Amino acid sequence: MTTTLTFRAILGSEGLERDRSIEIAGDGTIRAVRAGGAPYDGFLAIPGMPNAHSHIFQRALAGFGEEARGGDSFWSWREAMYRLAGSITPEQLFAVARHGYARMLRAGFTHVAEFHYLHHGPDGGRGRETTEAVLAAAADVGLPLSLLPVYYRTAGFGGEDVLPEQRRFAHASVGDFLATVEGLGAAAAGIAPHSLRAVPPADLQELVSGADALLGAESPLHIHISEQEREVEECLATRGRTPIDLLADTIELGPRWSLVHATHATAAERDRLRRAGAGIVLCPLTEAHLGDGIFAAREHFLGGGATAIGTDANVRISAIEEARQLEYSQRLRDRRRARVATEEGAGAAIWSWLAGGGGEAVAGSRPEGARLGRIEPGYRADLVVLGQDAPHTLGHGLETVMDAWLVAGDDRDIEAVYVAGERLVERGSFAREAEIEARFSEAVRTLWS
């Protein structure tokens, strides 16, 4: 059975296309995009935004660990994160994750890649309880999830043993980790070596070969890299190269690789990544929250680099605010306006760039299955519908509505969110919202009491 949705305009690959009907097949993919007309199902439909990097348990960390303590930095924030990671139960994780995933849908995210490293029990004991909690939470709210189990073996570039507070993350060897991945079966979409602090370079080839055998040679590979200046300095001191150069010299990069943050990538490193076809995942709100620094997004955009966004620590979950923070960081750095923009404006350019890059990051280089991040035949019918009479788009026509949303708007301007053609969010309202928020509130109070 097919359904058809008609809009005053859509944000297509070539920009705004007026009076368009989207024909959706029974499996939720777009069968055709054609000329259409009134009556309309909405004002402006834009591609749903893939969330390419999430640590959902950290949703319960928002507001904690913010007090000033000496030379406060990312590294002292980690202490609060470790406290949370060491105490959260599977039941609490389900409540936290379900709340976070529901918020993602309300905010225009229509798929999430979960960078999942909370594998084990508090004592390091093996089990699938935390993983099942995350999978169940996403399924409960209807948010498609790509699970990326994380390999974590060491506590530094010198191969130091993991710390006691990292035992829920750690595996003793590549073989130990691959056994975990194998046990997940079809639930695992790809894998994620955590970082080169946590993964010895000598493990990478065995790790990727094992993932190829279990998940396929096109499965996505994600890694944290060059997020912090201290990380770069320690890698140079220990390994004689920056993390990005060390990774690229050790393993063959390509379109299936997504490098998360890459905040301190040099121009030469960014060029190297573009030539390899590897993507970058930016998490602008988290990078600002942690004081990481500013990635050269304008230069990467103009160079044609693939880029996605992620909510990472999930302190604030909003697709448009991630896009705004990205653009404004470039304006502050350069003291000029319209940095990630085309002659038609910034809003549509940034959204299209990040949504398309997010689809590539989530899928890796797999050719099969529905694609994400564009309103085109063969792509999953994930749509975010903006209202013409919404709080921050009042008075705007199609030419300026995306710019108005970028600089002034928020989630209240979203009229509806569709996933695979199914309308899941209606004017900011989500099914069972009161119960989801009550369970989340109880979990947070208990965790931090």
Buried (B, 14 or more C-beta within 10 A) or exposed (E): EEBBBBBBBBBBEEBBBEBBBBBBBEEBBBBEBEEBEEEBBBBBBBBBBBBBBBBBBBBBBBEBBEEEEEEEBBEBBBEBBBBBBBEBBBEBBBBBBBBBBBBBBBBBBBBBBBBBBBBBBEEBEEEBBBBBBBBBBBEBBBBBBBBBBBBBBBBBBEEEEBEEBBBBBBBEEBEEBBEBBEEBEEBBBBBBBBBBBBBBBEBBEBBBEBBBEBBBEBBBBBBBBBBBBEBBEBBBEBBEBBBBBBBBEBBEBBBBBBBBBBBBBBEEBBBBBBEBBBBBBBBBBBBBBBEBBBBBBBBBBEEEBBBBBBBBBBBBBBBBBBBBBBBBBBBEBEEEEBBBBBEEBBBBBBBBBBBBBBBBBBBBBBEEEBBBBBBBEEBBBBBBBBBBEBEBBEEBEBEEBBBBBBBBBBBEBBBBBBBBBEEBBEEBEBEEBEEBBEBBEEBBEBBBE
